[in-house]
Amino acid sequence: MKVFGTASTGEDVHALTLSDGGLNVTLLTWGAIIQDVRLAGVDRSLTLGSNNLADYEGDMRHHGSIIGPIANRISTARVRIDGMMYELERNQDGRVHLHSGVQATHRRLWQVAESSDRHAVLTCVLLDGEAGLPGNREVKATFRVSDQTLHLDVTGTTDAPTLMNFANHSYWNFDGTPQWDGHVLQVDADRYLPGNDDLCPTGEIAEVAGSDMDFRMPRAIAPNAPWLDNNFCLSDRRVPLREVLTLKGASGVGMTVATDQPGIQVYDGREAIRPGRTAYEGLAIEAQGWPDAPTHRHFPSIAVTPDAPYVQSTTYRFFTPNP
C-alpha cells in the first residue's frame, strides 16, 4: 500500500495492488475505485483510470468507483420509507437525484479493514441522514483476484430501514483506442427499461426482441448504434451468481461479468470524458438493482433493514484471444 495523493479534504488516499495469475488490479481508498487493471500479455490498462487524484474528485468522479447508497437515478428525488417521505438532492437538472449526490460513497475516503497480496476489504460509514436517507450504515467492499478474475462483494448494514443499491462504475475499453467502437456486446436479458428525456425509466418493462436493445447474441456496437444508457432486466430479484454479460474488443481481449443482481446498466460514456480524451472512450457496465425502483412499485425493491442487509456479488473474468 502506498500514498496515491492527498484529497481536497486533506486526507491521504492510498493505492493497493492485488495480483494473482497474471491479473493485477490497483484500488484506491478514495471511492473504493478500481484505478487500473492489467492482464499478462496485454500492454495497456483494461479500465479507464487516472494517475491524478484531482481527476477523481472532478470530472472522473464516477470512473471506477463504488457508487451508493443509491446508484443511478431517482426521478422524483424523493423516496418513502416506513411511511416517511425523504427529500433527496436534485443534482441532475434541478429535478433528478443522480448517484446519491455530494455525500455519496464515491466522494469519500474508505478505510482499509484488511489487505493481502490477493485481497482487500474497504469500509465506509454513512451516518443517519447522510445522502438524504435514514440509518447509520456501514458498507463493506471485498475485492479478491484469482487467476484472471476479479471478485467484488459489497455488503451494507443499517440500524434503521433504508434503501441501498450499490454499483461499481468502471469504464472499460479493451483495445486501448480513442473510442470503443468495434467492441462486441452480449447481454443475457429478455427485457430492458426504456428511458425518458431525463434518462430515467418510464416504468415500462419492454421486451428486447425486435428492438435495438437485443443483445442476446453477440453483436458489434458503435457510438449511437444504439444509444446506450439503459438497465437490462436480468431477473425480478437477487438470484445465485450467474454469467450475464460479455464485452470483447476487436483485439480479442474481453471480459465476462457474472452477478447475483437483478439488473445491469450499460452506459456508452458519451459524457464521461477523461481530461484530454474524447467521448465514447469506455463503456460503463454496472451490476445493480433496477434504477428508480422506489418510484415504480412493480420493480424489484431496494429496501434494506437491520434484519435484511444489502448483499451484492459480482465477478469480472478477463480473457485474451485464443492462441
N, C-alpha and C positions, 0 to 999 in steps of 0.2 A: 504494500500500500504506500502511495506517495502523494504529496500535495499536488493537486492539479491547478489550483488557483484560489483566489480569495473572492468571495461573493460580495455584492454591494452591501450586504448586511454586516460585513466584517468577518464572516465565518470562513474558516478554511474548508475547502472542498477537496476530497481525496479521490484518487483513481485506484481501482483494484482490477487486476487482470487474472482471469480464470483460464486454465489451459488443460486440455486433455485430447489425445488422439488427433493432433493436427488442427484443433479448433482453439482459437484464442479470443476471448471476449473481455473487453475492458468496460467496466462500470464506473459511474461517477456517483458520489454520495449526494450530489445536487439532483433532486428529482428522480433518484434511482434510475439514471439514464444509462441506456446501452450506447456507449460512445463509439465503439469500434468493434468490428467482427472480422477476424482474419481466419482464412481456411488454407491449409497447406496446399501449395500448388497454384494458388491464386494471388496475383501480385497487387491486390487492392482491397480496401475495406468493402465489405458487402452492404454495410449500412451507411447512411449519410450522417456524418458527425462533424465535429469541430475541435480544434485544439485550444480554442479561446472561450473561457467561461462566460465572458460577456455576451457572446452569441447566444448561449443557452438562457441567459436572462432577458434576451431581446427577441429578435425575430425567430430564433430557433428554439423557443421555449417548449415547443411540442415535439421536437426531434428526439426520439429515443426514450422519452420519459414515461413514467407510470402516472397516468392522469386519473384523478379522483378527488373527492369521493364519488362524483358522478361525471364520468366521461361523456363526451358527445353533448347533445343539446336537450334543454328543457324549453319547449316552445313558448310556454306561458310565463316562464321564470317564476313559477310558484308551484309548491307541492303541498299536499295534505298528508299529514302523518298523525295517526291516532286522533283524528278529528280536529287537529290544529293546522292552520294554514301558515306556511313559511314562505316569505318573500326572498327570492334569490337575486344575486347580482345580474343586472341586464347588460352584459358586456358584449353582445353582438347587436349592432344597430339600435341600441337602446331598447330592444324588445326581448331578445332571446338570451337565455343563460347558456353559456358555452364553456365546457371543460372546467367547470367549478370556479371560474373567476380567479381573482388575485390571491385567494387563500388556498388554492388547490395544492395537491401533493407534489405536482411537478414544479412548483415555485418555492420549494422548501429544502432545507438540508435534512437528509435522512441520517440515521445513526447506524453504525456497523455493529451488529449484535454478535455475528460470527463470521469468520473467514478462513479459508484454506486455499490451497492451490487450485482446487476444483469447485469450490462453492463459496457463496457469501449470503448472509442474511442481513437485510437492511430494514430498519423500522422507522415509522413516522407516526407521531401523535397529533391528533386533531382534537382540540378542546370543544366542549359543548358550545354550540353556536357558531363555531368557525365554519367557513364556506356556507353559512346560512342554515345549517342543519343541526338537529339536536344530537346529544350523546357525546360523552367522552370516548373517543375512538382510538384504537391502535391498529395500524396497518403494518403488515409484515410481508416483505417480498424476498423469496428464497430463489436465488439463481444457482444453477448447477450445470456443469458441462460434462458430457461423457461422449467419447468418440467424436462424432460430428454433429452432436445435438446439444442445443441449449434448452434447459428445462427452467420454466418460470412458474412458481406457485405464489399466489397472492392470497392472504387471509386478512380479514378485518373483523375486529370485535368491537362491541359497543356496550355501554351501560344503560342505554335507552333505545326504544325503537327509532330507527333512522333509515336512510337509503344509502346503498353502495352499488356502484357499477364501475369497476376499475378497468383500464385498458392500457397496455403498452402501446406507445405511439411511434415506434421506429419506422423510418423510411428506408426502403430497400431499392437498390439498383445493382444487379449482378454483372453488369457489363462495364461499369466504370465510364459510361458515356454521359454526355451533357443532358440527355433525356432518356427515359426508359422505353421509348418506342422500340418494338421488336421483341419485347418480353411476351411470354405466353402464360395465360392465367387459366386455372381451373378451380371452380368452387363447387363443392358438393351440396348444392342448395336448390330446392324446387321453387322457393318463394323469396321475395325481397320486399323491401319497404320503399315505395316511391316517395320522393321528397317534394316539398313546396318551394316557393321562392326564398324562404328563409333557411332552406336546406334541412328542414325538419320533416319527419314522417307525416304524411297526410292522414294516417290512420288506416289506409288501405293495406292489406296484405296481398300482394299480387303474385301471380304465377310467373316464373321466368320463361316458361315455354312461349315461343313466338315473339319474345322481346329481345332487345339488345343486351339484356342482363342475363342471358342464358349462357352460363359458363360450365355447364355440367360436363362438357367435353372440352379438352384443352383448346384455347383459342388465342390467336395473336391479338394484341391490343396496341393502340396508338392514341396519343392525346386527342381527346374529344371523339374517340371512336371505340367505345362510347364514352360519354361524360360520366365520371365515377365519383360519387360521394354517397354511397348507399349501404345500408345494412342488408346482408344476406341472412335469411332466416334458416338456421341450421336445425332448430328444434323448438319446442314450446316450453322447455325447461332445461335446467342443467342436467347433463347426462354423462355417462362414463367417457373418458378421453377417447377421441377418435380423430382420424385424419380428415380434414375438411377443405384444405386449400393447397394448391401447388402453384408456385410462381417460378418461372425459368427464363433466364436471359438468352439472347441469341448466342452467347458464348457457350451455352450448355450448363453454366453454373446456375444453381437454383436452390429452392427451399420448399419443404413441405411442412405445413402447420397442422398440428393436432391440438384440439382444445375440448374442454368439457362445457364451454359456454354455449348459450342458445343462439348467439349471433356473431357475425364477423363483418366489420365495416371495411370497405375498400375505398380509399381516397386517392385521387390521381395526383395530388400535390401541386395543383395549378397555382396556389397562393403560398405554398411552403417553399420559399426561395432562400437558399443559403447566401451569405454575403459573396458577391462576385459571381454567382451562378445564375441559372435560368429556371423558369417554371418547368414543371413536369420532370424534375430530376429524379425523383423517387416516388415509390408507391407506399402509402401507409396501409398496413394490414393490422386491424385492431379487433382482436377477440374480446367479446364483451356481451352484456345483456343488450336487448333491443333498446335503441335510443328512445328518449321521450316516453318511457314506459309509464311514469306516473300520470301522464295526460291521457293515456289510452288504456282503459281497464282490460281490454282484450289482449294486451301484450303481456308477456311474462313479467311478473313482479320483480322489482329490485329492492324490496323491503328486507331489512335485517333486524334482528332483535338480539337481546343478550343470550337467548337460548338457541337462536338460529343465526350463527355468524356467516360472514361472507367467505366464499371459497372460490378460487379460480386456479385451474391447472392448464398450462399451455406449453407446447414444445415446438421448437423450430429445428428441423433436421435439414442440414445443408448438404448439398451434393455437387459433384463436379462431373463433366462429361465422361461417359464410359470410355475406357481405353480402347 
